[in-house]
Amino acid sequence: MRSRLDSFVDALLPVFATLAALGVGAIMLLVLRVNPSEAYGALWEGAFGSTNAIAETLVKSVPLLLVGLGICIAFRASVINIGAEGQMIIGGLMATQIGIVFTDLPGWFVIVMAIFAGFLGGAIWGGIPGALKAYFNVNEILSTVMMNAIAVQIMNFMLRGPMIDPVQLEKASKIPQTARLAEAFRLPRLAPTRLHLGFIIAIALAILVYILLWRTTLGYRIRAVGQNPHASRYGGIRVRRRIVTALLLSGALAGIAGAIQVYGVNYRMITDGSSTGFTGGAGFNGIVAALFGQLHPIGTIPASIFFGALLVGANKMQRAVQIPSALIGALNGLVVIFVVSSEIWRNKRQKERLSIESDVVNMGETPPDEPTSTPEEVIA
Amino acid sequence: MSPELVIVGILTSGIRLATPYLYAAIGEAFGQRSGVLNLGVDGQMLLGAFAAFYVTFTTGNLWLGLLAAVIVGALMGLAMAFVTVNLQAVQGISGIGFYLFGLGMSELLFKMLVGTVKTVSGFQPIAIPVLSKIPYIGQVFFEQSIMVYGAFLLVPIAWFVLNKTTLGLKIRAVGENPEAADSLGVSVARVRYFTVTLGGILSGVAGASMSISLLNLFQENMTSGLGFIAVALVYFGAWKAWGVLAGALLFSLINASQLWMKVLEVPINSELASTLPYILTIIVLAMSASRVRSPSALTKPFDRGD
């Protein structure tokens, strides 16, 4: 059993990793001749300095949380989904189409349908790499990258062609965006700020994903496949189907993130021709949030708010001390590197614990000459 | 325009466009052959592209620019090697970290040091005597810049190193069975440090080939995911240098055809047409993945147990 102290230290690892990343950031700021405390002060001010700032932080955290939840499911099944950008795009496109076509239906009904369309779009875009992995042995990292690229082109095609805002069609500029959604279709706001219902939806989904992963048979099977596919197969779990399920659900949550981005924030689908033009990079930053949250749906909630705060605060920092917000993007990368690098210490402790336990089992006899196994195998 | 001219045009730009794919994918192939999946190629390319652009922009010396890309790539490769070899981090995810770092860092430096998009005068095409006079073929193959020649020369060199040298044997042994290689006295760590650093250098050069040879400018996220495609090309090419070449050419020729269709105003939707190479890659991967075996130790950290 894991001791309480150990799990405490484990939970703190990402915090240390983040502090280390911020430390590197401070050095970079010094090199760029900017006072780090001034820069980070502006960042804090921008993220939490006022009611509006806090609301913006929470708004920013919504897509991170939804994508992160999907990442939790996929990574728990040992499936690396880096296709959340594309899944968000397809989900966003399908959801937007609902709002454009069904203009006569009641608002709440369109919103529900749109979120479902987002779910469906993301599920298709995640399910395809899932099926390719399960039945054709195609590495999901590669197929999700390809699906991202395809989604971007489909988005550019749709927003410049069939779905383009009729107003833009008249103009010479032809900005790739759809028509604005009707007022009735916008997600209700929670306060006199830009915070919208999507935040509550995301929190509710986090709880649902937790229940799914730890309180249902399906979740147990998904996790079992992730820990040991061979044993799972012997245990009667249909491994291939569970891989497809995991990627499908992972994509679906990213798809909902796309739908909510349209119905809660932009009220239309708009891009600059790249995927981040629509997603704001949530497809990758959601991975960062999920890792930070220990791949636990509930842990991903504060993690998403934290990274939402960094991204929102970065804009304020950019204005206050003229440091491009890209700094935060670079630091996010460092957080990922530091978090995965620090796993070695957790694994080492786990290994030590296991060897102590096996000594106890062997009643002090010399342990049998076993081939040394990697930490991953020991956990499995 | 006559059909010959169009075909020559497509081939010429196809060869040019294959350049960054080749550098990055050959470098990645070395890493993967030794068992390391480097998913941070795109980030390394962006930093290399910026370094080459910035040094060329400030000094006016293209070779210094290229050297800067090599150094930056080597540093990123060393960092990646440390994280994967010493710290045994999960490779797929740490690579994303390196990607995000390179993406953010190159944009940060670009905005701080350059500001707006500016151009440099990059490597010029060099016509190879005699050969460049061959009708059609000369223009396609022998009137390119030094970066393009370098990329294509890299393919036979990589094939030779991987298959005909002791170093190549060590790399393959470490990628297939690190325990056995270790017991024969091959240092798994040293081999992987070498391949991953080499991969970083070649990614840096791939970036430089874009910023000081093909486009002659730097923009934030100018690779737009090209590095990820390079990783896919290694799978596409079944971890072989010639396979990587075939994949890179296929990709770049389709891209070149699209560019030319735009020029000739062929009524084909360019966005939908540009999904073709990706769809094709997925199909090829689906058809070959069950038959082609990846290096057995790919993505598996090696622990000597000491």
Interface residues (C-beta under 8 A of the other chain):
Chain A: L32 I80 I82 L132 F136 N137 V138 N139 I141 L142 S143 V145 M146 M147 N148 A149 I150 Q153 I154 N156 F157 R160 G161 S274 T276 F284 N285 I287 V288 L291 I323 P324 A326 L327 I328 G329 A330 L331 N332 G333 L334 V335 V336 I337 F338 V340 S341 E343 I344 N347 T372 T374 P375
Chain B: L37 L39 G43 V83 L87 Q88 A89 V90 G92 I93 S94 I96 G97 F98 Y99 L100 F101 G102 L103 G104 M105 E107 L108 K111 M112 E220 N221 S224 G225 F228 I229 V231 A232 Y235 N269 E271 L272 S274 T275 Y278 I279 T281 I282 L285 A286 M287 A289 S290 K300 P301 D303 G305
